[in-house]
Amino acid sequence: MTSKPARKKLVLDPALLGKPVSASRSEMSEVVLPAQTNALGKLLGGHVMHLVDIAAAMAACRHSNSYVVTASVDSIDFRNAVNLGEIVILKSQVNRVFTTSMEIGVEVFSENVLTGERKHTTSAFVTFVAIDEKTRKPKPVRPLILKTAEEKRRFTEAAGRRKARLALRARNKK
């Protein structure tokens, strides 16, 4: 009979008080310049992914008050292109906290500077792990305080994405 290896139990420090979603929401923006575009004058998808990772990391750091590392990107959906000269706006927030990890949702918008028109261009879900500054090992993350129906919906949906992510990871180990 084989037994499973003992799993190290992480104890959440009682000093880690919960933090509301609003405390770690982050927003960043920049103008799309020629060096960031393809031959059609559209923002490069790889550059969008880079910006998504930065915006998500800001929310994760703010929530956990620690260093964080990207653990996975569940999905990134490109809906509309961002054009040369437009402003690209990224909004991120913590959707759910697990033991040492957090799912961050990121929405990307483009804004036409001449008309003010905004378009939702990209959505992504990124998982980060909080890292202890001394040991460089994963550390527990403070709980998330949910206040709105939208925050509760995102929290619930994040559990399903995590379950699918872990199942995929298990299948890929075989």
Secondary structure as GFF3:
##gff-version 3
##sequence-region A 1 174
A	DSSP	beta_strand	19	20	.	.	.	ID=ss1
A	DSSP	three_ten_helix	21	23	.	.	.	ID=ss2
A	DSSP	beta_strand	26	31	.	.	.	ID=ss3
A	DSSP	three_ten_helix	34	36	.	.	.	ID=ss4
A	DSSP	alpha_helix	45	64	.	.	.	ID=ss5
A	DSSP	beta_strand	67	78	.	.	.	ID=ss6
A	DSSP	beta_strand	87	97	.	.	.	ID=ss7
A	DSSP	beta_strand	101	111	.	.	.	ID=ss8
A	DSSP	beta_strand	118	131	.	.	.	ID=ss9
A	DSSP	beta_strand	144	145	.	.	.	ID=ss10
A	DSSP	alpha_helix	149	173	.	.	.	ID=ss11
###
